[in-house]
């Protein structure tokens, strides 16, 4: 099982989401804890300004950006729509 930590910026963004979307995001984060599910979540490596980070979809519009701190630990950095990539 992978340990998940939350950056302060991520928590602020999560708290601003509508309740249903925040709950959906938390469900996906639980799924992320099992590396076997990363393919199901379509985890992918980012490039450019987010080089070294990874992303997965909460839904068709909302994404979570994270980084691996180690093989067994992930830090969630940002949650939002595709504007995060700009």
SEGUMI-36958 format. One record per residue: residue number from 1; residue in three letters; chain; z, y negated, x of N, C-alpha, C in turn. Coordinates in steps of 0.02 Angstrom, whole numbers. Each point is the difference from the previous one (the first is absolute). Layout:
@i NUM&aa ALA&ch A&nz Z&ny Y&nx X&caz Z&cay Y&cax X&cz Z&cy Y&cx X
...
***
This chain:
@i 1&aa UNK&ch A&nz 0&ny 59&nx 42&caz 0&cay -59&cax -42&cz 0&cy -63&cx 44
@i 2&aa UNK&ch A&nz -40&ny -47&nx -19&caz -5&cay -63&cax 36&cz 51&cy -50&cx -28
@i 3&aa UNK&ch A&nz 33&ny -36&nx 45&caz 46&cay -52&cax -20&cz -40&cy -64&cx -12
@i 4&aa UNK&ch A&nz 19&ny -37&nx -52&caz -35&cay -62&cax -18&cz 48&cy -58&cx 9
@i 5&aa UNK&ch A&nz -22&ny -52&nx 36&caz 38&cay -62&cax 3&cz -43&cy -55&cx -31
@i 6&aa UNK&ch A&nz 33&ny -52&nx -23&caz -33&cay -54&cax -35&cz 11&cy -66&cx 37
@i 7&aa UNK&ch A&nz -54&ny -33&nx 19&caz 6&cay -67&cax 30&cz 20&cy -49&cx -56
@i 8&aa UNK&ch A&nz 35&ny -53&nx 18&caz 23&cay -49&cax -49&cz -59&cy -29&cx -40
@i 9&aa UNK&ch A&nz -56&ny -12&nx 34&caz -59&cay -28&cax -34&cz -26&cy 48&cx -54
@i 10&aa UNK&ch A&nz 2&ny 65&nx 15&caz -21&cay 50&cax -49&cz 45&cy -2&cx -61
@i 11&aa UNK&ch A&nz 65&ny -2&nx 11&caz 47&cay 0&cax -57&cz -8&cy -62&cx -43
@i 12&aa UNK&ch A&nz -13&ny -57&nx 31&caz -12&cay -62&cax -39&cz -62&cy 8&cx -43
@i 13&aa UNK&ch A&nz -53&ny 27&nx 29&caz -62&cay 10&cax -38&cz 9&cy 51&cx -56
@i 14&aa UNK&ch A&nz 36&ny 53&nx 14&caz 13&cay 52&cax -50&cz 39&cy -28&cx -59
@i 15&aa UNK&ch A&nz 49&ny -42&nx 14&caz 41&cay -30&cax -53&cz -38&cy -48&cx -44
@i 16&aa UNK&ch A&nz -56&ny -26&nx 24&caz -41&cay -47&cax -39&cz -49&cy 36&cx -47
@i 17&aa UNK&ch A&nz -8&ny 66&nx 9&caz -48&cay 37&cax -41&cz 28&cy 11&cx -70
@i 18&aa UNK&ch A&nz -47&ny 12&nx -47&caz 21&cay 20&cax -67&cz 38&cy 66&cx 5
@i 19&aa UNK&ch A&nz 48&ny 10&nx -44&caz 44&cay 58&cax 4&cz -39&cy 67&cx 2
@i 20&aa UNK&ch A&nz -50&ny 7&nx -42&caz -38&cay 63&cax -2&cz -36&cy 13&cx 66
@i 21&aa UNK&ch A&nz -28&ny -52&nx 29&caz -36&cay 7&cax 64&cz 49&cy 15&cx 56
@i 22&aa UNK&ch A&nz 58&ny -32&nx 0&caz 51&cay 14&cax 51&cz 23&cy 72&cx -4
@i 23&aa UNK&ch A&nz 9&ny 25&nx -61&caz 21&cay 70&cax -9&cz -54&cy 48&cx 25
@i 24&aa UNK&ch A&nz -63&ny -16&nx -14&caz -56&cay 41&cax 24&cz -1&cy 0&cx 77
@i 25&aa UNK&ch A&nz 11&ny -58&nx 30&caz 1&cay -4&cax 73&cz 56&cy 43&cx 29
@i 26&aa UNK&ch A&nz 58&ny -2&nx -30&caz 57&cay 40&cax 24&cz -14&cy 74&cx -6
@i 27&aa UNK&ch A&nz -35&ny 20&nx -53&caz -20&cay 70&cax -7&cz -47&cy 21&cx 56
@i 28&aa UNK&ch A&nz -49&ny -42&nx 16&caz -47&cay 15&cax 54&cz 35&cy 3&cx 68
@i 29&aa UNK&ch A&nz 50&ny -43&nx 9&caz 38&cay 0&cax 63&cz 37&cy 67&cx 7
@i 30&aa UNK&ch A&nz 27&ny 26&nx -54&caz 33&cay 65&cax 2&cz -50&cy 54&cx 21
@i 31&aa UNK&ch A&nz -61&ny -3&nx -26&caz -52&cay 48&cax 18&cz -18&cy -6&cx 74
@i 32&aa UNK&ch A&nz 1&ny -62&nx 26&caz -18&cay -13&cax 69&cz 48&cy 34&cx 49
@i 33&aa UNK&ch A&nz 61&ny 13&nx -21&caz 50&cay 30&cax 44&cz -21&cy 69&cx 26
@i 34&aa UNK&ch A&nz -43&ny 34&nx -37&caz -24&cay 66&cax 20&cz -70&cy -9&cx 31
@i 35&aa UNK&ch A&nz -6&ny 13&nx 64&caz -63&cay -11&cax 35&cz -57&cy 40&cx -31
@i 36&aa UNK&ch A&nz 15&ny 56&nx -32&caz -51&cay 40&cax -34&cz -36&cy -40&cx -55
@i 37&aa UNK&ch A&nz 33&ny -51&nx -26&caz -29&cay -39&cax -55&cz -42&cy -59&cx 24
@i 38&aa UNK&ch A&nz -3&ny -13&nx 65&caz -36&cay -58&cax 24&cz -74&cy 2&cx -18
@i 39&aa UNK&ch A&nz -29&ny 59&nx 0&caz -71&cay 6&cax -20&cz -8&cy -18&cx -74
@i 40&aa UNK&ch A&nz 47&ny 23&nx -41&caz -2&cay -15&cax -72&cz 6&cy -75&cx -12
@i 41&aa UNK&ch A&nz 39&ny -34&nx 40&caz 9&cay -72&cax -7&cz -56&cy -40&cx 34
@i 42&aa UNK&ch A&nz -44&ny 35&nx 35&caz -56&cay -31&cax 36&cz 24&cy -50&cx 52
@i 43&aa UNK&ch A&nz 51&ny 22&nx 38&caz 26&cay -41&cax 55&cz -57&cy -9&cx 51
@i 44&aa UNK&ch A&nz -10&ny -62&nx 20&caz -53&cay -13&cax 49&cz 22&cy -54&cx 49
@i 45&aa UNK&ch A&nz -28&ny 5&nx 60&caz 15&cay -46&cax 54&cz -37&cy -66&cx -12
@i 46&aa UNK&ch A&nz 33&ny -55&nx 15&caz -30&cay -66&cax -7&cz -25&cy -26&cx 66
@i 47&aa UNK&ch A&nz -44&ny -50&nx -3&caz -29&cay -30&cax 59&cz 9&cy -75&cx -2
@i 48&aa UNK&ch A&nz -23&ny -34&nx 50&caz 3&cay -73&cax 1&cz 72&cy -24&cx 9
@i 49&aa UNK&ch A&nz 20&ny -48&nx -42&caz 66&cay -29&cax 4&cz 56&cy 49&cx -13
@i 50&aa UNK&ch A&nz -15&ny 55&nx -33&caz 50&cay 51&cax -14&cz -11&cy 63&cx 42
@i 51&aa UNK&ch A&nz -33&ny -8&nx 57&caz -11&cay 56&cax 44&cz 67&cy 33&cx 18
@i 52&aa UNK&ch A&nz 2&ny 65&nx -5&caz 62&cay 37&cax 13&cz 40&cy 14&cx -63
@i 53&aa UNK&ch A&nz -20&ny -31&nx -55&caz 34&cay 11&cax -64&cz -42&cy 47&cx -43
@i 54&aa UNK&ch A&nz 31&ny 23&nx -54&caz -32&cay 44&cax -47&cz 10&cy -27&cx -70
@i 55&aa UNK&ch A&nz -39&ny 26&nx -47&caz 3&cay -23&cax -69&cz -10&cy 58&cx -48
@i 56&aa UNK&ch A&nz 27&ny -7&nx -60&caz -16&cay 47&cax -54&cz 3&cy -37&cx -66
@i 57&aa UNK&ch A&nz -30&ny 29&nx -51&caz -6&cay -33&cax -65&cz 58&cy 19&cx -46
@i 58&aa UNK&ch A&nz 26&ny -50&nx -34&caz 47&cay 11&cax -55&cz -41&cy 12&cx -63
@i 59&aa UNK&ch A&nz -51&ny -42&nx -9&caz -49&cay 7&cax -54&cz -65&cy -29&cx 26
@i 60&aa UNK&ch A&nz -48&ny -12&nx -43&caz -65&cay -23&cax 24&cz 2&cy -70&cx 30
@i 61&aa UNK&ch A&nz 52&ny -38&nx -16&caz 3&cay -68&cax 24&cz 54&cy -11&cx 54
@i 62&aa UNK&ch A&nz 55&ny 35&nx -6&caz 58&cay -13&cax 43&cz 4&cy 49&cx 58
@i 63&aa UNK&ch A&nz 12&ny -28&nx 59&caz 5&cay 39&cax 62&cz 67&cy -11&cx 34
@i 64&aa UNK&ch A&nz 21&ny 49&nx 39&caz 58&cay -6&cax 42&cz -22&cy 8&cx 72
@i 65&aa UNK&ch A&nz 20&ny -46&nx 43&caz -15&cay 3&cax 71&cz 64&cy 20&cx 36
@i 66&aa UNK&ch A&nz -6&ny 48&nx 46&caz 58&cay 24&cax 37&cz -18&cy 17&cx 71
@i 67&aa UNK&ch A&nz 51&ny 12&nx 40&caz -10&cay 23&cax 69&cz 46&cy 59&cx 14
@i 68&aa UNK&ch A&nz -24&ny 43&nx 43&caz 42&cay 56&cax 23&cz 43&cy -25&cx 56
@i 69&aa UNK&ch A&nz 65&ny 6&nx -7&caz 46&cay -18&cax 54&cz 9&cy 59&cx 47
@i 70&aa UNK&ch A&nz -6&ny 60&nx -28&caz 1&cay 62&cax 39&cz -34&cy 53&cx -43
@i 71&aa UNK&ch A&nz 0&ny 61&nx 23&caz -29&cay 55&cax -39&cz 35&cy 10&cx -67
@i 72&aa UNK&ch A&nz 63&ny -20&nx -3&caz 41&cay 14&cax -60&cz 26&cy -63&cx -34
@i 73&aa UNK&ch A&nz -27&ny -58&nx 19&caz 24&cay -62&cax -31&cz -57&cy -49&cx -12
@i 74&aa UNK&ch A&nz 0&ny -29&nx -60&caz -50&cay -49&cax -21&cz 36&cy -63&cx -22
@i 75&aa UNK&ch A&nz -29&ny -58&nx 18&caz 24&cay -65&cax -24&cz -52&cy -28&cx -48
@i 76&aa UNK&ch A&nz 21&ny -15&nx -61&caz -45&cay -31&cax -49&cz 0&cy -75&cx 13
@i 77&aa UNK&ch A&nz -60&ny -28&nx 8&caz -8&cay -70&cax 20&cz -18&cy -47&cx -57
@i 78&aa UNK&ch A&nz -51&ny 18&nx -39&caz -26&cay -44&cax -52&cz -22&cy 41&cx -61
@i 79&aa UNK&ch A&nz 4&ny -32&nx -58&caz -28&cay 30&cax -61&cz -37&cy -56&cx -37
@i 80&aa UNK&ch A&nz -60&ny 16&nx -24&caz -38&cay -50&cax -37&cz -72&cy 23&cx -8
@i 81&aa UNK&ch A&nz -43&ny -46&nx -23&caz -70&cay 18&cax -10&cz -38&cy -8&cx 66
@i 82&aa UNK&ch A&nz -65&ny 3&nx -2&caz -40&cay -1&cax 61&cz 5&cy -66&cx 39
@i 83&aa UNK&ch A&nz 29&ny -51&nx -30&caz 10&cay -63&cax 36&cz 45&cy 10&cx 60
@i 84&aa UNK&ch A&nz 37&ny 54&nx 2&caz 43&cay 15&cax 58&cz -41&cy 7&cx 63
@i 85&aa UNK&ch A&nz -62&ny 22&nx -7&caz -41&cay 14&cax 58&cz -32&cy -62&cx 30
@i 86&aa UNK&ch A&nz 5&ny -56&nx -34&caz -33&cay -61&cax 23&cz 47&cy -42&cx 43
***
